[in-house]
Amino acid sequence: MALHLIKLCVGAESVEDLREWVSRKALAAIAAGQEPHSFHTTRMVPKRTEELLAGGSLYWVIKGHVQARQSLIGIETFTDSDGIGRCNLILGPEVVETELQPRRAFQGWRYLKDKESPRDLASLSSGEADMPLELRRELAELGLL
C-alpha cells in the first residue's frame, strides 16, 4: 500500500494556479535541457522514502481543502548555500484533481496513509465530478460529500 505526503500549496488560489506553476516549471526545465518535472523543496527529508516512491503522491491543500495531487517520482537530498540540508520532492507533470477534503493549516508536510487520502475526482460518480467547485466545497464542509 502506498504512502503519501500532504502539504499546503502556499500562493495558489486554485488548482488552475497550481497547473500554471507546474507548466511554467516544466517549460523552464525543457529550456535548460532537463526533464520536465517540477519539484518542491523542503527542509525535512522524509524517512519513509521507499514507501513514498512505491506509488505515492504529494497531495496539495488549497484554500483549506485537499484539491489535487501530483505523483512522487523521486526524492533528492542536498545542502544549500547556507549549509542547511534540504530535500527536493520530484513530482510528476500531471496535476490530478481530487475530491475535496477539508484540512486545517499546518507547517511543513505530513504523511498521509493511502486509506485516508481523497479519491481522484475522475473516479467519482459523474454527478459529483461535474459539480462546480464552490458547490462541492460547500457540500464537503457540511459533511455531505
Backbone as a ProteinNet text record, in pm:
[ID]
protein_1_A
[PRIMARY]
MALHLIKLCVGAESVEDLREWVSRKALAAIAAGQEPHSFHTTRMVPKRTEELLAGGSLYWVIKGHVQARQSLIGIETFTDSDGIGRCNLILGPEVVETELQPRRAFQGWRYLKDKESPRDLASLSSGEADMPLELRRELAELGLL
[TERTIARY]
84.6	0	89.5	59.1	140.3	122	223.1	219.5	232.3	165.2	162.8	211.4	232	259.1	146	122.7	23.8	90.9	64.2	131.5	40.3	54.4	-18.2	42.6	-41.5	2.9	-0.5	103	108.6	119.3	36.4	39.8	-58.9	-111.9	-208.5	-349.5	-428	-567.6	-660.7	-608.8	-693.4	-605.2	-669.5	-597.6	-538.5	-607.9	-555.6	-426.5	-418.3	-292.8	-179.8	-208.9	-108.5	-67.2	-163.2	-131.6	-43.4	-72.9	8.2	151.2	167	300.1	376.8	311.8	374.5	415	329.2	357.7	479.4	484.6	599.8	729.4	725.4	844.9	888.5	791.8	823.3	887.5	832.4	889	1029.8	1052.8	1186.3	1285	1241.1	1328.2	1362.7	1264.4	1287.9	1386.8	1369	1459.2	1602.2	1618.1	1750.5	1804.3	1729.6	1773.3	1752.3	1658.7	1631.6	1495.6	1469.1	1338.4	1231.5	1110.4	1005.8	931.7	1004.7	942.4	945.5	845.8	852.1	901.8	939.4	983.6	944	938.5	910.8	1024.8	1085.7	1197.1	1145.6	1193.3	1153.8	1277.5	1273	1387.5	1393.8	1280.1	1277.2	1276.1	1358.6	1368.3	1280.6	1188.3	1106.4	1193.5	1163	1238	1184.2	1058.4	992.3	992.6	1109.5	1126	1075.4	1110.8	1070.8	919.5	849.2	702.7	643.5	704.3	654.6	674	786.5	817.3	754.8	678.8	608.4	463.9	447.8	314.5	253.9	333.6	282.4	267.8	192.9	169.4	188	205.3	201.6	63.8	-14.9	-148.8	-138.4	-201.2	-195.2	-322	-304.3	-414.4	-419.5	-531.9	-551.8	-677.7	-664.1	-779	-853.4	-780	-841.7	-894.9	-871.8	-918.6	-811.1	-796.2	-715.8	-792.5	-724.8	-793.6	-721.7	-592.4	-516.5	-398.9	-340	-220.6	-129	-2	97.2	173.8	206.4	282.4	422.2	468.4	607.1	692.6	791.5	874.1	1019.8	1053.3	1190.2	1204.6	1306.5	1339.2	1490.4	1535.7	1678.7	1717.9	1818.9	1867.7	1987.8	2005.9	2119.6	2144	2255.9	2289.2	2289.1	2213.5	2204.3	2328.4	2330.9	2448.4	2477.1	2378.9	2397.9	2438	2459.6	2499.8	2386	2260.6	2142.7	2097.8	2074.8	2026.5	1883.2	1857.9	1724.9	1693.2	1572.1	1523.4	1435.3	1453.8	1363.5	1270.8	1141.5	1041.4	1017	1059.9	1044.6	904	829.7	688	660.2	566.1	521.1	455.7	447.5	396.7	244.9	171.7	25.8	-28.6	-117.1	-188.6	-326.8	-355	-480.2	-572.9	-691.6	-788.4	-844	-868.6	-921.3	-1053.8	-1122.6	-1240.1	-1192.1	-1278	-1240.7	-1236.5	-1134.7	-1121.1	-1072.1	-1154.2	-1114	-988.6	-901.2	-778.8	-747.1	-713.9	-667.2	-522.9	-481.1	-344.4	-244.6	-127.9	-19.7	110.2	219.8	350.1	415.4	494.5	568.5	477.6	518.3	439.3	405.9	310.3	270.6	257.8	278.5	248.8	97.4	51.3	-90.8	-104.8	-175.6	-196.6	-289.6	-270.9	-350	-499.5	-538.7	-680.8	-742	-659.3	-708.3	-703	-646.9	-631	-759.9	-786.2	-906.3	-894.4	-1007.9	-1010.2	-992.5	-944.8	-933.7	-1073.4	-1088.6	-1218.4	-1273	-1187.2	-1230.8	-1291.5	-1256.4	-1308.7	-1444	-1490.6	-1617.8	-1734.3	-1853.4	-1971.8	-1975.9	-2031.8	-2033.1	-2108	-2208.7	-2281.8	-2192.6	-2114	-2025	-1909.6	-1853.1	-1739.7	-1778.1	-1903.3	-1947.9	-1994.3	-2004.4	-2049.2	-1946	-1993.9	-1899.8	-1820.1	-1698	-1609.2	-1672.4	-1734.1	-1791.2	-1902.2	-1982.3	-2088.2	-2027.5	-1925	-1858	-1792.9	-1732.9	-1667.7	-1770.1	-1884.2	-1987.5	-2044.7	-2071.1	-2122.7	-2020.6	-1891	-1785.8	-1775.6	-1787.4	-1783.1	-1900.8	-2012.9	-2129.7	-2125.3	-2023.8	-2009.8	-2101.2	-2150.2	-2244.1	-2175.2	-2048	-1971.4	-1857.3
-117.2	0	123.9	220.5	341.1	433.8	512.9	617.4	748.9	851.5	980.9	1089.8	1208.7	1329.2	1427.4	1514.6	1620.3	1750.8	1858.3	1985.9	2099.2	2214	2333.2	2383.2	2426.9	2481.8	2634.7	2687.3	2830.3	2911.7	3012.9	3102.5	3067.4	2947.4	2907.5	2936.4	2995.2	3023.9	2914.6	2832.2	2730	2620.7	2514.2	2407	2461.5	2552.4	2612.7	2687.8	2761.7	2828.1	2726.9	2614.7	2509.4	2454.3	2430	2377.5	2475	2604.7	2705.1	2705.6	2694	2690.7	2568.8	2452.1	2328.5	2342.3	2402.3	2421.6	2513.7	2623.1	2714.6	2643.8	2563.7	2490	2389.3	2321.7	2223	2290.1	2403.1	2474.4	2524.1	2573.5	2620.2	2503.7	2386.8	2269.5	2225.2	2222.8	2183.2	2279.8	2409.5	2510.2	2491.7	2438.5	2414.9	2275.9	2201.2	2069	1960.9	1984	1887.9	1822.4	1720.2	1654.5	1754.9	1747	1845.6	1815.7	1785	1758.5	1885.2	1900.8	2008.2	1946.8	2030.9	1980.6	2080.7	2031	2116.7	2096.5	2206.9	2200	2212.5	2125	2125.5	2100.7	2145	2127.5	1985.8	1932.1	1799.2	1690.9	1590.6	1479.5	1364.7	1317	1202.5	1080.2	1010.4	889.7	766.4	769.2	651.7	659.3	686.7	710	594.9	472.6	357.6	347.5	369.1	362.9	475.8	593	707.5	687.4	629.6	612.2	487.2	413	294.1	330.3	439.2	480	594.2	662.3	772.7	901.8	994.1	1125.4	1233.7	1356.2	1473.4	1535.4	1535	1594	1739.8	1826.4	1970.9	2021.6	2097.5	2165.5	2308.3	2341.4	2474.2	2533.5	2650.4	2719.8	2632.3	2560.5	2484.3	2346.6	2301.4	2168.9	2100.7	1970.3	1894	1900.8	1942.4	1957.1	1888.1	1855.7	1799.1	1719.1	1641.4	1564.9	1556.2	1529.7	1501	1377.3	1291.1	1169.9	1206.6	1135.7	1149.5	1054.4	1107.9	1021.6	1019.5	1101	1099.4	1189.6	1162.4	1245	1261.7	1387.1	1415.7	1506.3	1466.1	1549.1	1630.4	1747.5	1833.3	1930.2	1997.7	2100.4	2233.6	2330.7	2460.4	2546	2665.6	2752.9	2797.8	2788.4	2822.9	2701.9	2587.5	2466.9	2392.6	2425.1	2360.7	2246.6	2129.9	2015.1	2037.3	2006.3	2022.8	1901.5	1904	1791.5	1844	1791.3	1819.1	1699.6	1725.5	1623.9	1636.6	1538.6	1542.4	1493.1	1575.1	1548.8	1522.3	1435.1	1408.2	1532.2	1540.9	1660.9	1678.9	1573.6	1583.2	1623.5	1724.1	1765.3	1701.1	1609.5	1533.8	1592.7	1635.4	1686.9	1572.9	1602.5	1503.1	1551.9	1461.1	1504.6	1600.7	1691.6	1788.3	1720.6	1755.3	1702.9	1819.1	1866.3	1981.8	1952.3	2051.8	2040.8	2175.8	2172.7	2293.3	2320.8	2445.5	2484.3	2412.8	2380.7	2317.7	2356.4	2338.8	2371.3	2245.8	2264.6	2152.8	2055.6	1930.9	1825.4	1721	1637.1	1526.7	1401.4	1285.4	1160.4	1145.7	1080.5	1055.4	909.8	832.5	691.8	681.4	576.9	556.9	554.2	487.2	475.2	608.1	706.4	837.3	942.2	905.7	1003	1017.6	1139.6	1158.9	1089.9	1048.4	981.8	1084.8	1037.6	1124	1164.5	1287.6	1338.9	1256.2	1213.2	1135.7	1001	950.1	819.8	830.7	950.9	970.8	961.3	953.1	950	1076.9	1066	1181.7	1299.7	1274.7	1384.9	1468.6	1402.2	1475.6	1540.1	1469.1	1521.4	1641	1647.9	1756.9	1880.6	1871.3	1985.8	2098.3	2221.9	2334.5	2324.7	2374.4	2365	2423	2538.2	2601.8	2517.5	2453.1	2365.6	2243.5	2182.4	2068.2	2108.2	2229.7	2277.6	2294.8	2355.7	2378.6	2245.3	2152.1	2021.5	1943.1	1956.6	1888.8	1946.5	2078.7	2140.8	2099.8	2071.2	2024.6	1874.4	1809	1665.3	1581.9	1640.4	1570.2	1504.8	1528.5	1462.8	1385.8
0	0	0	-83.9	-97.6	21.9	45.4	145.9	70.9	118.9	51.3	146	88.4	166.1	141.1	237.6	221.8	261.8	187.1	207.9	165.3	234.1	191	60.7	-29.3	-157.5	-144.1	-81.3	-49.9	-178.8	-189.9	-304.5	-414.2	-413.1	-516	-467.1	-551.8	-521.6	-572	-664.4	-726.1	-786.3	-829.8	-898.4	-1028.5	-1091.9	-1215.8	-1189.8	-1077.9	-1040.8	-1027.9	-961.6	-945.1	-1081.4	-1168.7	-1302.7	-1380.9	-1370	-1440	-1387.2	-1254	-1193.1	-1243.3	-1245	-1291.3	-1438.4	-1517.8	-1659.4	-1679.4	-1603.4	-1613.7	-1575.3	-1468.1	-1424.5	-1530.7	-1592.6	-1695.9	-1817	-1859.6	-1974	-1944.1	-1822.5	-1784.6	-1783.2	-1734.8	-1732.1	-1873.8	-1962.8	-2102	-2167.5	-2142.1	-2198.5	-2148.5	-2028.3	-1970.4	-2006.6	-2091.2	-2133.9	-2029.1	-1936.9	-1830	-1850.4	-1768.5	-1771	-1725.5	-1781.7	-1748.5	-1618.3	-1514	-1384.6	-1300.8	-1217.9	-1119.9	-989.7	-897.3	-767.7	-661.1	-540.8	-425.4	-327.3	-283.3	-189.9	-47.9	38.2	178.3	265	387.2	476.9	532.9	568.7	629.7	521.2	540.9	446.2	496.7	415.3	458.3	486.2	592.8	630.6	559.9	519.6	461.7	308.3	253.9	110.2	24.5	60.1	-21.8	-33.5	77.2	75.2	-10.3	-1.3	-78.3	-228.2	-264.4	-406.8	-467.1	-387.9	-436.4	-472	-547.3	-591.6	-512.7	-430.9	-350.4	-429.2	-370.1	-430.2	-325.5	-372.5	-286	-304.7	-197.4	-200.7	-159.7	-237.8	-216.1	-149.7	-41.1	26.3	-28.1	-91	-148.9	-87	-27.6	33.1	133.9	218.6	326	290.3	166.6	123.2	38.8	57.8	-37	-168.2	-275.8	-403.7	-518.6	-499	-610.7	-557.7	-648.7	-614	-735.3	-705.3	-808.4	-764	-857.5	-825.9	-778	-676	-629.4	-711.5	-782.2	-865.7	-820.9	-721.9	-671.1	-549.7	-470.8	-354.8	-355.4	-366.3	-373.8	-258.3	-183.1	-73.2	-121	-60.1	-93.5	21.7	16.3	114	40.4	93.1	24.5	51	-5.5	5.1	148.3	236.8	378.1	461.8	397.5	468.4	535.3	496.8	555.4	465.1	524.6	449.2	403.3	279.1	220.7	134.4	80.5	1.9	-110.8	-229.7	-341	-358.2	-352.7	-384.9	-534.6	-612.6	-757.9	-790.3	-865.2	-890.2	-1036.6	-1061.2	-1197.2	-1256.6	-1388.5	-1454.1	-1447	-1416.5	-1417.7	-1280.9	-1281.3	-1160.6	-1168.2	-1074.6	-1074.1	-968.3	-1011.7	-914.9	-831.1	-703.1	-610.7	-553.8	-486.4	-412.6	-304.6	-265.1	-162.6	-26.4	49.9	185.8	272.4	367.3	449.1	531.1	541.3	621.2	683.6	811.4	879.7	837.5	855.5	821.2	912.5	859.1	933.9	865.8	935.6	879.3	823.4	720	662.1	589.7	586.9	524.4	629.6	597.5	684.8	599.1	661.1	593	584.1	478.7	457.7	412.8	493.5	458.6	338.8	260.7	139.3	169.3	277	309.4	355.4	391.6	435.1	324	210.7	102.2	22.4	-27.2	-108	-243.3	-295.1	-425.9	-537.3	-650.9	-768.5	-813.6	-855.3	-899	-1015.4	-1104.7	-1221.6	-1182.7	-1063.9	-1021.7	-951	-925.6	-855.6	-953.2	-898.9	-984.5	-1068.9	-1186.7	-1276.9	-1216.5	-1133.8	-1071.2	-982.3	-898.7	-808	-884.3	-979.3	-1055	-1140.4	-1182	-1268.4	-1192.4	-1059	-979.8	-983.3	-979.4	-969.2	-837.7	-839.2	-723.6	-597.6	-606.5	-487.6	-426.1	-508.5	-457.3	-389.5	-453.3	-391.7	-259.7	-255.8	-133.7	-21.4	-53.1	48.1	99.5	9.5	50	132.5	95.8	172.8	313.7	325.9	457.8	544.5	482.2	555.9	584.5	530.8	551.4	464.2	355	268.1	148	130.3	23.2	85.2
[MASK]
+++++++++++++++++++++++++++++++++++++++++++++++++++++++++++++++++++++++++++++++++++++++++++++++++++++++++++++++++++++++++++++++++++++++++++++++++

